[in-house]
Amino acid sequence: MIRQISVFIQNGEGRLAHVLRALAAKDINIRSLTISETADYGIMRLILQQPDEGLKALKEAHVMCNETDVFAAELPDKPGSMYQLTDMLTRADVGIKYAYSFLPQNTSNAIIIFSTSEDDRPKVIEAIKENPAIRLLDNDKLLMR
């Protein structure tokens, strides 16, 4: 499992810049970012190089945020790899709440970040153990990528 910071922001001019300014001011590196939105607000999900410092910086800037544990699966960056991951999880009866990806600079693999229910977490770990092409990363291993 890795640590993800979720930020709740109103849709409005300058709101995203405010969040990013808080992180930049403390020299916090963003490894991955995704934003989903509704008419009134957005949810920004961040993987940060320094999650503790990033969470502190955001709270000091009065940004509404929280921390969540999510999976980071490293898999080959080639067609069909994400299908292989999702098919394997489907067969293990695991539902994925959301997912996003990023491509680290120093490897030819992709990283898929995904969330499941807490009850499904043991099934994820067991299913991935059966596939040597996919491996789960913890914060330390992820941040070295």
N, CA, C and O atoms as a GROMACS GRO file, in nm:
protein
  580
    1MET      N    1   0.084  -0.117   0.000
    1MET     CA    2   0.000   0.000   0.000
    1MET      C    3   0.089   0.124   0.000
    1MET      O    4   0.200   0.125   0.054
    2ILE      N    5   0.037   0.228  -0.062
    2ILE     CA    6   0.106   0.356  -0.061
    2ILE      C    7   0.011   0.462  -0.009
    2ILE      O    8  -0.109   0.439   0.004
    3ARG      N    9   0.065   0.577   0.019
    3ARG     CA   10  -0.014   0.687   0.075
    3ARG      C   11  -0.050   0.785  -0.036
    3ARG      O   12   0.035   0.831  -0.112
    4GLN      N   13  -0.178   0.815  -0.044
    4GLN     CA   14  -0.230   0.910  -0.141
    4GLN      C   15  -0.294   1.025  -0.063
    4GLN      O   16  -0.360   1.003   0.038
    5ILE      N   17  -0.274   1.146  -0.110
    5ILE     CA   18  -0.338   1.262  -0.051
    5ILE      C   19  -0.454   1.301  -0.142
    5ILE      O   20  -0.437   1.323  -0.262
    6SER      N   21  -0.574   1.309  -0.084
    6SER     CA   22  -0.692   1.354  -0.157
    6SER      C   23  -0.725   1.495  -0.112
    6SER      O   24  -0.732   1.524   0.008
    7VAL      N   25  -0.746   1.582  -0.209
    7VAL     CA   26  -0.773   1.723  -0.183
    7VAL      C   27  -0.912   1.754  -0.238
    7VAL      O   28  -0.943   1.720  -0.352
    8PHE      N   29  -0.993   1.819  -0.159
    8PHE     CA   30  -1.127   1.858  -0.200
    8PHE      C   31  -1.125   2.008  -0.227
    8PHE      O   32  -1.102   2.089  -0.137
    9ILE      N   33  -1.150   2.044  -0.352
    9ILE     CA   34  -1.144   2.186  -0.389
    9ILE      C   35  -1.270   2.226  -0.463
    9ILE      O   36  -1.326   2.150  -0.542
   10GLN      N   37  -1.314   2.349  -0.436
   10GLN     CA   38  -1.426   2.404  -0.510
   10GLN      C   39  -1.380   2.436  -0.651
   10GLN      O   40  -1.266   2.476  -0.673
   11ASN      N   41  -1.472   2.419  -0.746
   11ASN     CA   42  -1.443   2.462  -0.882
   11ASN      C   43  -1.445   2.614  -0.883
   11ASN      O   44  -1.548   2.676  -0.857
   12GLY      N   45  -1.333   2.673  -0.911
   12GLY     CA   46  -1.325   2.818  -0.913
   12GLY      C   47  -1.186   2.862  -0.953
   12GLY      O   48  -1.088   2.791  -0.935
   13GLU      N   49  -1.181   2.980  -1.006
   13GLU     CA   50  -1.054   3.035  -1.052
   13GLU      C   51  -0.953   3.046  -0.938
   13GLU      O   52  -0.984   3.100  -0.831
   14GLY      N   53  -0.835   2.994  -0.961
   14GLY     CA   54  -0.727   3.005  -0.864
   14GLY      C   55  -0.722   2.897  -0.758
   14GLY      O   56  -0.625   2.891  -0.682
   15ARG      N   57  -0.823   2.812  -0.750
   15ARG     CA   58  -0.825   2.709  -0.645
   15ARG      C   59  -0.714   2.606  -0.665
   15ARG      O   60  -0.646   2.569  -0.569
   16LEU      N   61  -0.696   2.559  -0.788
   16LEU     CA   62  -0.590   2.463  -0.816
   16LEU      C   63  -0.454   2.526  -0.791
   16LEU      O   64  -0.365   2.463  -0.733
   17ALA      N   65  -0.437   2.650  -0.834
   17ALA     CA   66  -0.310   2.720  -0.812
   17ALA      C   67  -0.279   2.732  -0.663
   17ALA      O   68  -0.164   2.720  -0.623
   18HIS      N   69  -0.380   2.756  -0.581
   18HIS     CA   70  -0.361   2.767  -0.436
   18HIS      C   71  -0.302   2.638  -0.378
   18HIS      O   72  -0.209   2.641  -0.299
   19VAL      N   73  -0.358   2.525  -0.419
   19VAL     CA   74  -0.310   2.395  -0.372
   19VAL      C   75  -0.166   2.372  -0.418
   19VAL      O   76  -0.080   2.334  -0.338
   20LEU      N   77  -0.141   2.396  -0.545
   20LEU     CA   78  -0.007   2.372  -0.600
   20LEU      C   79   0.095   2.469  -0.542
   20LEU      O   80   0.212   2.432  -0.524
   21ARG      N   81   0.054   2.592  -0.514
   21ARG     CA   82   0.144   2.690  -0.452
   21ARG      C   83   0.186   2.642  -0.314
   21ARG      O   84   0.303   2.656  -0.277
   22ALA      N   85   0.092   2.587  -0.236
   22ALA     CA   86   0.125   2.539  -0.102
   22ALA      C   87   0.231   2.430  -0.107
   22ALA      O   88   0.320   2.426  -0.022
   23LEU      N   89   0.222   2.343  -0.205
   23LEU     CA   90   0.322   2.236  -0.219
   23LEU      C   91   0.454   2.290  -0.271
   23LEU      O   92   0.561   2.253  -0.222
   24ALA      N   93   0.448   2.377  -0.369
   24ALA     CA   94   0.571   2.434  -0.427
   24ALA      C   95   0.648   2.515  -0.323
   24ALA      O   96   0.771   2.512  -0.321
   25ALA      N   97   0.577   2.587  -0.238
   25ALA     CA   98   0.642   2.670  -0.137
   25ALA      C   99   0.725   2.587  -0.039
   25ALA      O  100   0.822   2.636   0.019
   26LYS      N  101   0.686   2.462  -0.020
   26LYS     CA  102   0.758   2.372   0.071
   26LYS      C  103   0.847   2.274  -0.005
   26LYS      O  104   0.900   2.180   0.053
   27ASP      N  105   0.862   2.296  -0.135
   27ASP     CA  106   0.948   2.214  -0.221
   27ASP      C  107   0.904   2.067  -0.221
   27ASP      O  108   0.988   1.976  -0.213
   28ILE      N  109   0.772   2.044  -0.230
   28ILE     CA  110   0.716   1.910  -0.231
   28ILE      C  111   0.698   1.867  -0.376
   28ILE      O  112   0.630   1.935  -0.453
   29ASN      N  113   0.757   1.755  -0.414
   29ASN     CA  114   0.749   1.704  -0.550
   29ASN      C  115   0.624   1.618  -0.570
   29ASN      O  116   0.597   1.528  -0.490
   30ILE      N  117   0.549   1.648  -0.675
   30ILE     CA  118   0.430   1.569  -0.709
   30ILE      C  119   0.472   1.460  -0.806
   30ILE      O  120   0.525   1.489  -0.914
   31ARG      N  121   0.449   1.335  -0.769
   31ARG     CA  122   0.482   1.223  -0.857
   31ARG      C  123   0.368   1.190  -0.952
   31ARG      O  124   0.391   1.152  -1.067
   32SER      N  125   0.245   1.204  -0.903
   32SER     CA  126   0.129   1.176  -0.986
   32SER      C  127   0.014   1.262  -0.936
   32SER      O  128   0.003   1.290  -0.817
   33LEU      N  129  -0.073   1.302  -1.029
   33LEU     CA  130  -0.187   1.386  -0.996
   33LEU      C  131  -0.301   1.351  -1.090
   33LEU      O  132  -0.281   1.334  -1.210
   34THR      N  133  -0.420   1.342  -1.034
   34THR     CA  134  -0.540   1.327  -1.115
   34THR      C  135  -0.650   1.408  -1.050
   34THR      O  136  -0.654   1.422  -0.927
   35ILE      N  137  -0.739   1.461  -1.131
   35ILE     CA  138  -0.851   1.539  -1.079
   35ILE      C  139  -0.979   1.487  -1.142
   35ILE      O  140  -0.988   1.472  -1.264
   36SER      N  141  -1.078   1.461  -1.058
   36SER     CA  142  -1.212   1.432  -1.108
   36SER      C  143  -1.301   1.543  -1.055
   36SER      O  144  -1.277   1.597  -0.947
   37GLU      N  145  -1.404   1.575  -1.131
   37GLU     CA  146  -1.482   1.691  -1.091
   37GLU      C  147  -1.631   1.668  -1.106
   37GLU      O  148  -1.677   1.584  -1.183
   38THR      N  149  -1.704   1.746  -1.029
   38THR     CA  150  -1.848   1.758  -1.043
   38THR      C  151  -1.875   1.904  -1.075
   38THR      O  152  -1.780   1.980  -1.097
   39ALA      N  153  -1.998   1.944  -1.077
   39ALA     CA  154  -2.030   2.083  -1.111
   39ALA      C  155  -1.974   2.182  -1.009
   39ALA      O  156  -1.937   2.294  -1.046
   40ASP      N  157  -1.967   2.143  -0.883
   40ASP     CA  158  -1.930   2.238  -0.778
   40ASP      C  159  -1.791   2.220  -0.717
   40ASP      O  160  -1.734   2.315  -0.664
   41TYR      N  161  -1.738   2.100  -0.725
   41TYR     CA  162  -1.609   2.077  -0.661
   41TYR      C  163  -1.531   1.969  -0.736
   41TYR      O  164  -1.585   1.899  -0.822
   42GLY      N  165  -1.404   1.958  -0.702
   42GLY     CA  166  -1.319   1.855  -0.760
   42GLY      C  167  -1.250   1.778  -0.651
   42GLY      O  168  -1.234   1.826  -0.538
   43ILE      N  169  -1.208   1.658  -0.685
   43ILE     CA  170  -1.125   1.577  -0.596
   43ILE      C  171  -0.993   1.555  -0.668
   43ILE      O  172  -0.987   1.492  -0.773
   44MET      N  173  -0.888   1.608  -0.609
   44MET     CA  174  -0.754   1.592  -0.662
   44MET      C  175  -0.687   1.482  -0.582
   44MET      O  176  -0.685   1.486  -0.459
   45ARG      N  177  -0.632   1.385  -0.652
   45ARG     CA  178  -0.560   1.277  -0.585
   45ARG      C  179  -0.413   1.290  -0.621
   45ARG      O  180  -0.377   1.302  -0.738
   46LEU      N  181  -0.329   1.289  -0.519
   46LEU     CA  182  -0.187   1.315  -0.535
   46LEU      C  183  -0.102   1.204  -0.475
   46LEU      O  184  -0.131   1.154  -0.366
   47ILE      N  185   0.002   1.168  -0.546
   47ILE     CA  186   0.110   1.088  -0.489
   47ILE      C  187   0.227   1.185  -0.478
   47ILE      O  188   0.274   1.239  -0.579
   48LEU      N  189   0.274   1.205  -0.357
   48LEU     CA  190   0.379   1.304  -0.332
   48LEU      C  191   0.509   1.237  -0.293
   48LEU      O  192   0.511   1.131  -0.230
   49GLN      N  193   0.618   1.300  -0.331
   49GLN     CA  194   0.751   1.251  -0.295
   49GLN      C  195   0.767   1.251  -0.142
   49GLN      O  196   0.827   1.160  -0.085
   50GLN      N  197   0.713   1.352  -0.078
   50GLN     CA  198   0.721   1.365   0.068
   50GLN      C  199   0.578   1.378   0.123
   50GLN      O  200   0.532   1.489   0.148
   51PRO      N  201   0.507   1.265   0.140
   51PRO     CA  202   0.366   1.273   0.179
   51PRO      C  203   0.341   1.341   0.314
   51PRO      O  204   0.244   1.416   0.327
   52ASP      N  205   0.424   1.317   0.414
   52ASP     CA  206   0.403   1.380   0.546
   52ASP      C  207   0.413   1.532   0.535
   52ASP      O  208   0.327   1.605   0.584
   53GLU      N  209   0.520   1.578   0.470
   53GLU     CA  210   0.542   1.722   0.456
   53GLU      C  211   0.434   1.785   0.367
   53GLU      O  212   0.391   1.898   0.392
   54GLY      N  213   0.392   1.711   0.265
   54GLY     CA  214   0.288   1.763   0.177
   54GLY      C  215   0.155   1.779   0.248
   54GLY      O  216   0.087   1.880   0.231
   55LEU      N  217   0.118   1.680   0.326
   55LEU     CA  218  -0.007   1.688   0.402
   55LEU      C  219  -0.002   1.805   0.500
   55LEU      O  220  -0.099   1.879   0.514
   56LYS      N  221   0.111   1.822   0.565
   56LYS     CA  222   0.127   1.933   0.659
   56LYS      C  223   0.117   2.067   0.586
   56LYS      O  224   0.050   2.158   0.634
   57ALA      N  225   0.183   2.079   0.472
   57ALA     CA  226   0.180   2.204   0.395
   57ALA      C  227   0.039   2.239   0.351
   57ALA      O  228  -0.002   2.355   0.356
   58LEU      N  229  -0.035   2.139   0.306
   58LEU     CA  230  -0.172   2.164   0.262
   58LEU      C  231  -0.262   2.207   0.378
   58LEU      O  232  -0.343   2.298   0.364
   59LYS      N  233  -0.247   2.142   0.491
   59LYS     CA  234  -0.329   2.180   0.607
   59LYS      C  235  -0.293   2.319   0.656
   59LYS      O  236  -0.381   2.395   0.696
   60GLU      N  237  -0.165   2.353   0.653
   60GLU     CA  238  -0.123   2.489   0.691
   60GLU      C  239  -0.183   2.594   0.597
   60GLU      O  240  -0.208   2.707   0.638
   61ALA      N  241  -0.205   2.556   0.471
   61ALA     CA  242  -0.264   2.646   0.373
   61ALA      C  243  -0.417   2.641   0.375
   61ALA      O  244  -0.483   2.697   0.288
   62HIS      N  245  -0.473   2.572   0.476
   62HIS     CA  246  -0.618   2.560   0.494
   62HIS      C  247  -0.686   2.492   0.376
   62HIS      O  248  -0.796   2.529   0.334
   63VAL      N  249  -0.617   2.390   0.323
   63VAL     CA  250  -0.671   2.308   0.214
   63VAL      C  251  -0.736   2.186   0.278
   63VAL      O  252  -0.673   2.118   0.360
   64MET      N  253  -0.860   2.157   0.240
   64MET     CA  254  -0.929   2.041   0.294
   64MET      C  255  -0.873   1.916   0.225
   64MET      O  256  -0.887   1.900   0.104
   65CYS      N  257  -0.810   1.828   0.303
   65CYS     CA  258  -0.746   1.711   0.246
   65CYS      C  259  -0.743   1.598   0.348
   65CYS      O  260  -0.762   1.619   0.467
   66ASN      N  261  -0.718   1.479   0.296
   66ASN     CA  262  -0.700   1.364   0.383
   66ASN      C  263  -0.605   1.266   0.316
   66ASN      O  264  -0.566   1.282   0.200
   67GLU      N  265  -0.569   1.166   0.392
   67GLU     CA  266  -0.474   1.065   0.345
   67GLU      C  267  -0.547   0.932   0.331
   67GLU      O  268  -0.630   0.896   0.415
   68THR      N  269  -0.516   0.859   0.225
   68THR     CA  270  -0.579   0.731   0.198
   68THR      C  271  -0.471   0.631   0.157
   68THR      O  272  -0.374   0.667   0.091
   69ASP      N  273  -0.488   0.507   0.197
   69ASP     CA  274  -0.400   0.401   0.148
   69ASP      C  275  -0.458   0.346   0.018
   69ASP      O  276  -0.576   0.313   0.010
   70VAL      N  277  -0.372   0.336  -0.082
   70VAL     CA  278  -0.410   0.280  -0.212
   70VAL      C  279  -0.301   0.184  -0.257
   70VAL      O  280  -0.192   0.181  -0.199
   71PHE      N  281  -0.330   0.108  -0.360
   71PHE     CA  282  -0.231   0.016  -0.416
   71PHE      C  283  -0.155   0.085  -0.529
   71PHE      O  284  -0.209   0.169  -0.600
   72ALA      N  285  -0.029   0.049  -0.542
   72ALA     CA  286   0.053   0.089  -0.656
   72ALA      C  287   0.108  -0.040  -0.716
   72ALA      O  288   0.190  -0.108  -0.656
   73ALA      N  289   0.060  -0.072  -0.835
   73ALA     CA  290   0.104  -0.193  -0.903
   73ALA      C  291   0.198  -0.155  -1.017
   73ALA      O  292   0.164  -0.074  -1.103
   74GLU      N  293   0.316  -0.213  -1.016
   74GLU     CA  294   0.412  -0.191  -1.124
   74GLU      C  295   0.396  -0.305  -1.223
   74GLU      O  296   0.397  -0.422  -1.186
   75LEU      N  297   0.380  -0.268  -1.350
   75LEU     CA  298   0.361  -0.369  -1.453
   75LEU      C  299   0.426  -0.323  -1.582
   75LEU      O  300   0.455  -0.204  -1.598
   76PRO      N  301   0.450  -0.415  -1.673
   76PRO     CA  302   0.516  -0.377  -1.799
   76PRO      C  303   0.435  -0.271  -1.874
   76PRO      O  304   0.312  -0.278  -1.881
   77ASP      N  305   0.506  -0.174  -1.929
   77ASP     CA  306   0.443  -0.069  -2.008
   77ASP      C  307   0.427  -0.119  -2.151
   77ASP      O  308   0.504  -0.084  -2.240
   78LYS      N  309   0.324  -0.202  -2.170
   78LYS     CA  310   0.297  -0.257  -2.302
   78LYS      C  311   0.147  -0.283  -2.315
   78LYS      O  312   0.079  -0.297  -2.214
   79PRO      N  313   0.096  -0.290  -2.436
   79PRO     CA  314  -0.047  -0.313  -2.455
   79PRO      C  315  -0.094  -0.440  -2.383
   79PRO      O  316  -0.029  -0.544  -2.390
   80GLY      N  317  -0.207  -0.428  -2.316
   80GLY     CA  318  -0.268  -0.542  -2.249
   80GLY      C  319  -0.231  -0.558  -2.103
   80GLY      O  320  -0.295  -0.636  -2.032
   81SER      N  321  -0.130  -0.487  -2.055
   81SER     CA  322  -0.088  -0.505  -1.915
   81SER      C  323  -0.195  -0.462  -1.816
   81SER      O  324  -0.219  -0.531  -1.718
   82MET      N  325  -0.258  -0.349  -1.842
   82MET     CA  326  -0.362  -0.305  -1.748
   82MET      C  327  -0.483  -0.398  -1.755
   82MET      O  328  -0.547  -0.425  -1.653
   83TYR      N  329  -0.514  -0.448  -1.874
   83TYR     CA  330  -0.621  -0.548  -1.885
   83TYR      C  331  -0.586  -0.670  -1.800
   83TYR      O  332  -0.671  -0.722  -1.729
   84GLN      N  333  -0.462  -0.714  -1.808
   84GLN     CA  334  -0.420  -0.831  -1.731
   84GLN      C  335  -0.442  -0.808  -1.581
   84GLN      O  336  -0.489  -0.897  -1.510
   85LEU      N  337  -0.407  -0.688  -1.534
   85LEU     CA  338  -0.427  -0.655  -1.393
   85LEU      C  339  -0.576  -0.654  -1.358
   85LEU      O  340  -0.616  -0.717  -1.260
   86THR      N  341  -0.656  -0.585  -1.436
   86THR     CA  342  -0.799  -0.575  -1.404
   86THR      C  343  -0.870  -0.710  -1.418
   86THR      O  344  -0.959  -0.742  -1.340
   87ASP      N  345  -0.831  -0.788  -1.517
   87ASP     CA  346  -0.892  -0.920  -1.533
   87ASP      C  347  -0.858  -1.009  -1.414
   87ASP      O  348  -0.945  -1.080  -1.362
   88MET      N  349  -0.734  -1.004  -1.370
   88MET     CA  350  -0.692  -1.083  -1.255
   88MET      C  351  -0.772  -1.042  -1.130
   88MET      O  352  -0.814  -1.128  -1.053
   89LEU      N  353  -0.793  -0.912  -1.110
   89LEU     CA  354  -0.868  -0.865  -0.994
   89LEU      C  355  -1.017  -0.900  -1.006
   89LEU      O  356  -1.082  -0.932  -0.907
   90THR      N  357  -1.070  -0.894  -1.128
   90THR     CA  358  -1.209  -0.934  -1.148
   90THR      C  359  -1.229  -1.080  -1.113
   90THR      O  360  -1.326  -1.116  -1.046
   91ARG      N  361  -1.136  -1.165  -1.157
   91ARG     CA  362  -1.146  -1.308  -1.125
   91ARG      C  363  -1.133  -1.335  -0.975
   91ARG      O  364  -1.184  -1.435  -0.925
   92ALA      N  365  -1.065  -1.245  -0.904
   92ALA     CA  366  -1.051  -1.258  -0.759
   92ALA      C  367  -1.168  -1.192  -0.685
   92ALA      O  368  -1.168  -1.184  -0.562
   93ASP      N  369  -1.267  -1.145  -0.762
   93ASP     CA  370  -1.387  -1.081  -0.706
   93ASP      C  371  -1.353  -0.952  -0.632
   93ASP      O  372  -1.406  -0.924  -0.524
   94VAL      N  373  -1.263  -0.873  -0.692
   94VAL     CA  374  -1.222  -0.744  -0.636
   94VAL      C  375  -1.279  -0.633  -0.723
   94VAL      O  376  -1.263  -0.634  -0.845
   95GLY      N  377  -1.346  -0.539  -0.661
   95GLY     CA  378  -1.395  -0.421  -0.731
   95GLY      C  379  -1.297  -0.306  -0.719
   95GLY      O  380  -1.244  -0.281  -0.611
   96ILE      N  381  -1.272  -0.237  -0.828
   96ILE     CA  382  -1.183  -0.121  -0.828
   96ILE      C  383  -1.270   0.005  -0.819
   96ILE      O  384  -1.358   0.025  -0.903
   97LYS      N  385  -1.245   0.088  -0.718
   97LYS     CA  386  -1.320   0.212  -0.702
   97LYS      C  387  -1.277   0.316  -0.806
   97LYS      O  388  -1.360   0.380  -0.870
   98TYR      N  389  -1.146   0.332  -0.821
   98TYR     CA  390  -1.090   0.424  -0.920
   98TYR      C  391  -0.945   0.384  -0.944
   98TYR      O  392  -0.884   0.313  -0.864
   99ALA      N  393  -0.891   0.431  -1.055
   99ALA     CA  394  -0.753   0.400  -1.090
   99ALA      C  395  -0.697   0.512  -1.176
   99ALA      O  396  -0.771   0.582  -1.246
  100TYR      N  397  -0.566   0.528  -1.171
  100TYR     CA  398  -0.495   0.619  -1.260
  100TYR      C  399  -0.352   0.569  -1.270
  100TYR      O  400  -0.310   0.483  -1.194
  101SER      N  401  -0.278   0.624  -1.363
  101SER     CA  402  -0.144   0.570  -1.387
  101SER      C  403  -0.041   0.681  -1.399
  101SER      O  404  -0.075   0.798  -1.414
  102PHE      N  405   0.085   0.640  -1.392
  102PHE     CA  406   0.194   0.729  -1.430
  102PHE      C  407   0.312   0.646  -1.477
  102PHE      O  408   0.323   0.528  -1.445
  103LEU      N  409   0.398   0.710  -1.552
  103LEU     CA  410   0.516   0.645  -1.606
  103LEU      C  411   0.640   0.704  -1.539
  103LEU      O  412   0.676   0.818  -1.566
  104PRO      N  413   0.704   0.628  -1.453
  104PRO     CA  414   0.825   0.677  -1.388
  104PRO      C  415   0.936   0.702  -1.490
  104PRO      O  416   0.936   0.644  -1.599
  105GLN      N  417   1.029   0.786  -1.454
  105GLN     CA  418   1.136   0.823  -1.546
  105GLN      C  419   1.243   0.716  -1.563
  105GLN      O  420   1.300   0.703  -1.671
  106ASN      N  421   1.271   0.639  -1.460
  106ASN     CA  422   1.388   0.551  -1.465
  106ASN      C  423   1.355   0.403  -1.478
  106ASN      O  424   1.431   0.318  -1.431
  107THR      N  425   1.242   0.371  -1.542
  107THR     CA  426   1.206   0.231  -1.565
  107THR      C  427   1.120   0.223  -1.691
  107THR      O  428   1.062   0.323  -1.733
  108SER      N  429   1.112   0.107  -1.749
  108SER     CA  430   1.026   0.089  -1.865
  108SER      C  431   0.889   0.035  -1.826
  108SER      O  432   0.811  -0.008  -1.911
  109ASN      N  433   0.860   0.036  -1.696
  109ASN     CA  434   0.732  -0.012  -1.646
  109ASN      C  435   0.636   0.104  -1.620
  109ASN      O  436   0.677   0.219  -1.610
  110ALA      N  437   0.509   0.072  -1.609
  110ALA     CA  438   0.407   0.168  -1.571
  110ALA      C  439   0.366   0.141  -1.428
  110ALA      O  440   0.380   0.029  -1.378
  111ILE      N  441   0.314   0.243  -1.362
  111ILE     CA  442   0.261   0.229  -1.228
  111ILE      C  443   0.112   0.260  -1.235
  111ILE      O  444   0.072   0.366  -1.282
  112ILE      N  445   0.030   0.167  -1.188
  112ILE     CA  446  -0.114   0.186  -1.182
  112ILE      C  447  -0.150   0.204  -1.035
  112ILE      O  448  -0.126   0.116  -0.952
  113ILE      N  449  -0.209   0.317  -1.004
  113ILE     CA  450  -0.258   0.344  -0.869
  113ILE      C  451  -0.406   0.307  -0.870
  113ILE      O  452  -0.480   0.349  -0.958
  114PHE      N  453  -0.450   0.228  -0.772
  114PHE     CA  454  -0.592   0.194  -0.767
  114PHE      C  455  -0.638   0.176  -0.623
  114PHE      O  456  -0.561   0.145  -0.533
  115SER      N  457  -0.769   0.196  -0.607
  115SER     CA  458  -0.832   0.185  -0.476
  115SER      C  459  -0.938   0.076  -0.480
  115SER      O  460  -1.009   0.059  -0.579
  116THR      N  461  -0.946   0.003  -0.371
  116THR     CA  462  -1.048  -0.100  -0.353
  116THR      C  463  -1.111  -0.081  -0.215
  116THR      O  464  -1.066   0.002  -0.136
  117SER      N  465  -1.212  -0.158  -0.188
  117SER     CA  466  -1.267  -0.155  -0.052
  117SER      C  467  -1.164  -0.217   0.042
  117SER      O  468  -1.079  -0.296   0.000
  118GLU      N  469  -1.174  -0.182   0.168
  118GLU     CA  470  -1.082  -0.238   0.266
  118GLU      C  471  -1.095  -0.390   0.274
  118GLU      O  472  -0.996  -0.460   0.294
  119ASP      N  473  -1.216  -0.440   0.258
  119ASP     CA  474  -1.240  -0.586   0.263
  119ASP      C  475  -1.171  -0.659   0.149
  119ASP      O  476  -1.134  -0.776   0.164
  120ASP      N  477  -1.154  -0.592   0.035
  120ASP     CA  478  -1.092  -0.657  -0.081
  120ASP      C  479  -0.939  -0.655  -0.079
  120ASP      O  480  -0.876  -0.723  -0.160
  121ARG      N  481  -0.879  -0.581   0.011
  121ARG     CA  482  -0.733  -0.567   0.010
  121ARG      C  483  -0.658  -0.700   0.021
  121ARG      O  484  -0.562  -0.720  -0.054
  122PRO      N  485  -0.697  -0.792   0.109
  122PRO     CA  486  -0.625  -0.920   0.114
  122PRO      C  487  -0.636  -0.998  -0.017
  122PRO      O  488  -0.542  -1.066  -0.057
  123LYS      N  489  -0.751  -0.989  -0.084
  123LYS     CA  490  -0.768  -1.059  -0.212
  123LYS      C  491  -0.677  -1.000  -0.319
  123LYS      O  492  -0.627  -1.073  -0.404
  124VAL      N  493  -0.655  -0.870  -0.315
  124VAL     CA  494  -0.564  -0.806  -0.411
  124VAL      C  495  -0.423  -0.862  -0.392
  124VAL      O  496  -0.358  -0.901  -0.489
  125ILE      N  497  -0.379  -0.865  -0.270
  125ILE     CA  498  -0.244  -0.913  -0.241
  125ILE      C  499  -0.226  -1.058  -0.285
  125ILE      O  500  -0.124  -1.092  -0.345
  126GLU      N  501  -0.323  -1.141  -0.257
  126GLU     CA  502  -0.314  -1.282  -0.298
  126GLU      C  503  -0.315  -1.297  -0.449
  126GLU      O  504  -0.237  -1.375  -0.504
  127ALA      N  505  -0.402  -1.223  -0.517
  127ALA     CA  506  -0.412  -1.234  -0.663
  127ALA      C  507  -0.282  -1.191  -0.730
  127ALA      O  508  -0.238  -1.254  -0.826
  128ILE      N  509  -0.222  -1.085  -0.682
  128ILE     CA  510  -0.101  -1.034  -0.746
  128ILE      C  511   0.019  -1.124  -0.718
  128ILE      O  512   0.111  -1.130  -0.799
  129LYS      N  513   0.020  -1.193  -0.607
  129LYS     CA  514   0.128  -1.289  -0.578
  129LYS      C  515   0.137  -1.396  -0.686
  129LYS      O  516   0.244  -1.451  -0.711
  130GLU      N  517   0.026  -1.425  -0.750
  130GLU     CA  518   0.021  -1.529  -0.852
  130GLU      C  519   0.072  -1.484  -0.988
  130GLU      O  520   0.084  -1.566  -1.079
  131ASN      N  521   0.102  -1.356  -1.004
  131ASN     CA  522   0.146  -1.305  -1.134
  131ASN      C  523   0.281  -1.235  -1.119
  131ASN      O  524   0.288  -1.123  -1.069
  132PRO      N  525   0.389  -1.300  -1.162
  132PRO     CA  526   0.522  -1.241  -1.143
  132PRO      C  527   0.548  -1.116  -1.227
  132PRO      O  528   0.644  -1.043  -1.200
  133ALA      N  529   0.466  -1.089  -1.328
  133ALA     CA  530   0.486  -0.970  -1.411
  133ALA      C  531   0.435  -0.843  -1.343
  133ALA      O  532   0.465  -0.732  -1.386
  134ILE      N  533   0.356  -0.860  -1.236
  134ILE     CA  534   0.299  -0.746  -1.165
  134ILE      C  535   0.346  -0.751  -1.022
  134ILE      O  536   0.344  -0.857  -0.958
  135ARG      N  537   0.389  -0.637  -0.971
  135ARG     CA  538   0.427  -0.636  -0.830
  135ARG      C  539   0.375  -0.510  -0.761
  135ARG      O  540   0.366  -0.403  -0.821
  136LEU      N  541   0.340  -0.528  -0.634
  136LEU     CA  542   0.291  -0.416  -0.555
  136LEU      C  543   0.409  -0.342  -0.495
  136LEU      O  544   0.507  -0.403  -0.451
  137LEU      N  545   0.398  -0.210  -0.493
  137LEU     CA  546   0.503  -0.126  -0.438
  137LEU      C  547   0.455  -0.061  -0.309
  137LEU      O  548   0.338  -0.029  -0.294
  138ASP      N  549   0.548  -0.042  -0.216
  138ASP     CA  550   0.518   0.039  -0.099
  138ASP      C  551   0.572   0.179  -0.126
  138ASP      O  552   0.631   0.204  -0.231
  139ASN      N  553   0.553   0.271  -0.032
  139ASN     CA  554   0.597   0.409  -0.054
  139ASN      C  555   0.744   0.419  -0.089
  139ASN      O  556   0.781   0.490  -0.182
  140ASP      N  557   0.829   0.348  -0.015
  140ASP     CA  558   0.973   0.358  -0.040
  140ASP      C  559   1.010   0.310  -0.180
  140ASP      O  560   1.087   0.376  -0.249
  141LYS      N  561   0.957   0.197  -0.222
  141LYS     CA  562   0.989   0.143  -0.355
  141LYS      C  563   0.930   0.230  -0.465
  141LYS      O  564   0.993   0.250  -0.570
  142LEU      N  565   0.811   0.282  -0.443
  142LEU     CA  566   0.747   0.368  -0.542
  142LEU      C  567   0.827   0.496  -0.562
  142LEU      O  568   0.850   0.538  -0.676
  143LEU      N  569   0.869   0.556  -0.455
  143LEU     CA  570   0.935   0.687  -0.464
  143LEU      C  571   1.075   0.676  -0.519
  143LEU      O  572   1.134   0.778  -0.557
  144MET      N  573   1.132   0.556  -0.526
  144MET     CA  574   1.263   0.538  -0.589
  144MET      C  575   1.249   0.527  -0.739
  144MET      O  576   1.351   0.535  -0.808
  145ARG      N  577   1.132   0.510  -0.793
  145ARG     CA  578   1.108   0.493  -0.936
  145ARG      C  579   1.121   0.624  -1.008
  145ARG      O  580   1.104   0.629  -1.130
   0.00000   0.00000   0.00000
